[in-house]
Protein backbone atom coordinates (compact mmCIF):
# COMPACT_ATOMS: atom_id res chain seq x y z
CA UNK A 1 0.00 0.00 0.00
CA UNK A 2 1.46 3.34 -1.08
CA UNK A 3 1.30 6.34 1.23
CA UNK A 4 1.34 9.90 -0.13
CA UNK A 5 4.85 10.71 -1.28
CA UNK A 6 6.88 13.69 -0.08
CA UNK A 7 6.24 15.73 -3.23
CA UNK A 8 2.48 15.23 -2.92
CA UNK A 9 2.55 16.20 0.75
CA UNK A 10 4.60 19.31 -0.05
CA UNK A 11 2.16 20.30 -2.80
CA UNK A 12 -0.87 19.89 -0.52
CA UNK A 13 0.75 21.81 2.33
CA UNK A 14 1.85 24.65 0.06
CA UNK A 15 -1.63 24.97 -1.48
CA UNK A 16 -3.28 25.02 1.95
CA UNK A 17 -0.92 27.81 3.02
CA UNK A 18 -1.42 29.86 -0.14
CA UNK A 19 -5.10 29.22 -0.95
CA UNK A 20 -6.66 27.25 1.88
CA UNK A 21 -7.69 24.45 -0.46
CA UNK A 22 -6.32 22.06 -3.08
CA UNK A 23 -7.76 19.84 -5.83
CA UNK A 24 -5.60 16.80 -6.63
CA UNK A 25 -6.00 14.01 -9.14
CA UNK A 26 -4.21 10.68 -8.74
CA UNK A 27 -3.35 11.23 -5.10
CA UNK A 28 -4.91 7.94 -4.01
CA UNK A 29 -3.28 4.87 -5.63
CA UNK A 30 -5.26 3.32 -8.48
CA UNK A 31 -5.41 -0.14 -6.88
CA UNK A 32 -6.93 1.35 -3.73
CA UNK A 33 -9.50 3.26 -5.79
CA UNK A 34 -10.53 0.03 -7.53
CA UNK A 35 -10.85 -1.77 -4.18
CA UNK A 36 -12.97 1.05 -2.76
CA UNK A 37 -15.23 0.98 -5.82
CA UNK A 38 -15.70 -2.79 -5.55
CA UNK A 39 -16.44 -2.50 -1.84
CA UNK A 40 -18.88 0.38 -2.36
CA UNK A 41 -20.72 -1.42 -5.15
CA UNK A 42 -21.08 -4.47 -2.92
CA UNK A 43 -22.72 -2.60 -0.04
CA UNK A 44 -26.42 -3.25 0.42
CA UNK A 45 -28.59 -0.18 0.04
CA UNK A 46 -29.97 -0.70 3.55
CA UNK A 47 -26.66 0.35 5.15
CA UNK A 48 -27.02 3.87 3.75
CA UNK A 49 -29.01 6.21 5.98
CA UNK A 50 -30.47 9.63 5.21
CA UNK A 51 -27.91 12.30 5.94
CA UNK A 52 -28.75 15.13 8.30
CA UNK A 53 -27.42 18.40 9.64
CA UNK A 54 -26.13 19.13 13.12
CA UNK A 55 -24.60 16.73 15.61
CA UNK A 56 -25.75 14.62 18.52
CA UNK A 57 -28.90 16.13 20.11
CA UNK A 58 -29.00 18.81 17.38
CA UNK A 59 -28.98 16.24 14.55
CA UNK A 60 -31.99 16.28 12.25
CA UNK A 61 -32.80 15.32 8.68
CA UNK A 62 -33.62 18.23 6.38
CA UNK A 63 -34.26 16.99 2.87
CA UNK A 64 -34.64 20.56 1.62
CA UNK A 65 -30.99 21.14 2.66
CA UNK A 66 -29.38 17.83 1.71
CA UNK A 67 -30.75 14.70 0.06
CA UNK A 68 -27.76 12.33 0.08
CA UNK A 69 -27.40 9.09 2.04
CA UNK A 70 -24.33 8.09 4.01
CA UNK A 71 -22.54 5.09 5.47
CA UNK A 72 -19.71 5.69 7.97
CA UNK A 73 -16.38 4.06 7.20
CA UNK A 74 -14.96 1.48 9.58
CA UNK A 75 -11.64 -0.35 9.57
CA UNK A 76 -13.13 -3.86 9.57
CA UNK A 77 -12.85 -4.32 5.79
CA UNK A 78 -9.60 -4.29 3.83
CA UNK A 79 -10.42 -1.47 1.34
CA UNK A 80 -11.69 0.93 3.99
CA UNK A 81 -8.86 -0.03 6.37
CA UNK A 82 -6.30 0.74 3.65
CA UNK A 83 -7.97 4.05 2.86
CA UNK A 84 -7.97 5.04 6.53
CA UNK A 85 -4.28 4.08 6.74
CA UNK A 86 -3.61 6.27 3.70
CA UNK A 87 -5.40 9.20 5.33
CA UNK A 88 -3.49 8.59 8.56
CA UNK A 89 -0.25 8.97 6.62
CA UNK A 90 -1.65 12.17 5.13
CA UNK A 91 -2.53 13.43 8.62
CA UNK A 92 0.99 12.79 9.89
CA UNK A 93 2.58 14.39 6.83
CA UNK A 94 0.46 17.55 7.07
CA UNK A 95 1.03 17.86 10.82
CA UNK A 96 4.77 17.65 10.20
CA UNK A 97 4.62 20.46 7.66
CA UNK A 98 1.89 22.72 9.01
CA UNK A 99 1.79 22.00 12.77
CA UNK A 100 -2.00 21.72 12.66
CA UNK A 101 -2.29 19.37 15.63
CA UNK A 102 -4.65 17.05 13.75
CA UNK A 103 -5.49 14.11 15.99
CA UNK A 104 -7.88 11.88 14.05
CA UNK A 105 -10.00 11.42 10.93
CA UNK A 106 -13.65 10.49 10.41
CA UNK A 107 -15.29 9.74 7.08
CA UNK A 108 -18.31 8.25 5.36
CA UNK A 109 -19.43 7.12 1.94
CA UNK A 110 -21.84 9.66 0.48
CA UNK A 111 -24.34 8.45 -2.11
CA UNK A 112 -26.24 11.01 -4.15
CA UNK A 113 -29.06 9.61 -6.30
CA UNK A 114 -29.74 11.46 -9.54
CA UNK A 115 -31.11 14.89 -8.64
CA UNK A 116 -29.77 14.84 -5.06
CA UNK A 117 -28.00 17.91 -3.69
CA UNK A 118 -26.47 19.55 -0.62
CA UNK A 119 -27.11 23.27 -0.30
CA UNK A 120 -24.46 25.80 0.66
CA UNK A 121 -22.99 25.14 4.10
CA UNK A 122 -19.80 25.18 6.17
CA UNK A 123 -18.42 21.92 7.57
CA UNK A 124 -17.14 23.14 10.93
CA UNK A 125 -19.55 22.89 13.84
CA UNK A 126 -19.05 25.88 16.08
CA UNK A 127 -19.65 26.22 19.78
CA UNK A 128 -19.91 29.59 21.50
CA UNK A 129 -18.52 29.71 25.00
CA UNK A 130 -17.96 32.60 27.38
CA UNK A 131 -14.45 32.58 28.81
CA UNK A 132 -12.82 35.54 30.58
CA UNK A 133 -15.56 37.77 29.18
CA UNK A 134 -14.53 36.96 25.60
CA UNK A 135 -16.39 34.96 22.96
CA UNK A 136 -14.50 31.87 21.80
CA UNK A 137 -15.49 30.08 18.60
CA UNK A 138 -14.48 26.42 18.64
CA UNK A 139 -14.63 23.63 16.10
CA UNK A 140 -12.97 20.23 16.08
CA UNK A 141 -13.07 19.90 12.27
CA UNK A 142 -10.03 21.56 10.71
CA UNK A 143 -9.60 20.05 7.23
CA UNK A 144 -12.37 18.65 5.04
CA UNK A 145 -11.68 16.07 2.34
CA UNK A 146 -13.74 14.65 -0.52
CA UNK A 147 -12.59 11.69 -2.63
CA UNK A 148 -14.73 11.01 -5.70
CA UNK A 149 -15.63 7.48 -6.79
CA UNK A 150 -17.40 8.05 -10.12
CA UNK A 151 -16.19 6.33 -13.27
CA UNK A 152 -16.49 8.00 -16.68
CA UNK A 153 -17.99 11.21 -15.36
CA UNK A 154 -19.00 13.66 -18.09
CA UNK A 155 -19.11 17.43 -17.73
CA UNK A 156 -22.77 17.59 -18.76
CA UNK A 157 -23.73 15.21 -15.93
CA UNK A 158 -23.48 18.05 -13.40
CA UNK A 159 -22.94 17.21 -9.73
CA UNK A 160 -20.15 19.73 -9.22
CA UNK A 161 -18.79 20.74 -5.84
CA UNK A 162 -18.90 24.54 -5.63
CA UNK A 163 -16.35 26.22 -3.34
CA UNK A 164 -17.10 29.80 -2.31
CA UNK A 165 -15.00 32.51 -0.76
CA UNK A 166 -15.47 32.97 2.99
CA UNK A 167 -18.25 35.52 2.42
CA UNK A 168 -20.24 32.80 0.67
CA UNK A 169 -20.89 34.92 -2.42
CA UNK A 170 -18.04 34.58 -4.91
CA UNK A 171 -17.37 31.20 -6.54
CA UNK A 172 -13.78 29.99 -6.26
CA UNK A 173 -14.01 26.62 -8.00
CA UNK A 174 -16.53 24.35 -9.72
CA UNK A 175 -15.17 20.84 -9.33
CA UNK A 176 -16.40 17.84 -11.29
CA UNK A 177 -16.67 14.62 -9.24
CA UNK A 178 -14.29 12.56 -11.36
CA UNK A 179 -12.89 9.23 -10.18
CA UNK A 180 -9.79 9.64 -8.02
CA UNK A 181 -10.08 13.39 -7.58
CA UNK A 182 -9.58 14.59 -4.02
CA UNK A 183 -10.47 18.01 -2.67
CA UNK A 184 -8.96 19.19 0.64
CA UNK A 185 -9.92 22.50 2.24
CA UNK A 186 -10.05 24.38 5.53
CA UNK A 187 -13.34 23.38 7.14
CA UNK A 188 -14.25 26.72 8.71
CA UNK A 189 -13.18 28.92 5.81
CA UNK A 190 -15.05 27.77 2.73
CA UNK A 191 -18.81 27.58 2.28
CA UNK A 192 -19.59 24.96 -0.36
CA UNK A 193 -22.45 23.10 -1.98
CA UNK A 194 -23.10 20.02 -4.10
CA UNK A 195 -25.15 20.58 -7.25
CA UNK A 196 -27.68 18.03 -8.53
CA UNK A 197 -26.51 15.59 -11.21
CA UNK A 198 -28.28 13.66 -13.94
CA UNK A 199 -26.81 10.38 -12.66
CA UNK A 200 -25.98 8.98 -9.24
CA UNK A 201 -22.67 10.01 -7.74
CA UNK A 202 -20.52 8.65 -4.92
CA UNK A 203 -17.72 9.97 -2.77
CA UNK A 204 -15.96 9.60 0.55
CA UNK A 205 -16.38 12.73 2.65
CA UNK A 206 -14.09 13.12 5.64
CA UNK A 207 -12.69 15.48 8.23
CA UNK A 208 -9.36 15.77 10.02
CA UNK A 209 -10.09 16.88 13.56
CA UNK A 210 -8.36 18.24 16.66
CA UNK A 211 -9.17 17.70 20.32
CA UNK A 212 -10.18 20.81 22.28
Secondary structure as UniProt FT lines:
FT   HELIX           6..18
FT   STRAND          21..24
FT   HELIX           30..42
FT   HELIX           45..47
FT   STRAND          49..50
FT   HELIX           56..58
FT   TURN            63..65
FT   STRAND          69..72
FT   TURN            75..76
FT   HELIX           78..98
FT   STRAND          104..112
FT   TURN            114..115
FT   STRAND          118..121
FT   STRAND          127..131
FT   TURN            132..133
FT   STRAND          134..138
FT   STRAND          141..148
FT   TURN            151..152
FT   HELIX           155..157
FT   STRAND          161..164
FT   TURN            166..167
FT   STRAND          171..175
FT   TURN            179..180
FT   STRAND          182..186
FT   TURN            187..189
FT   STRAND          192..194
FT   STRAND          201..209
//
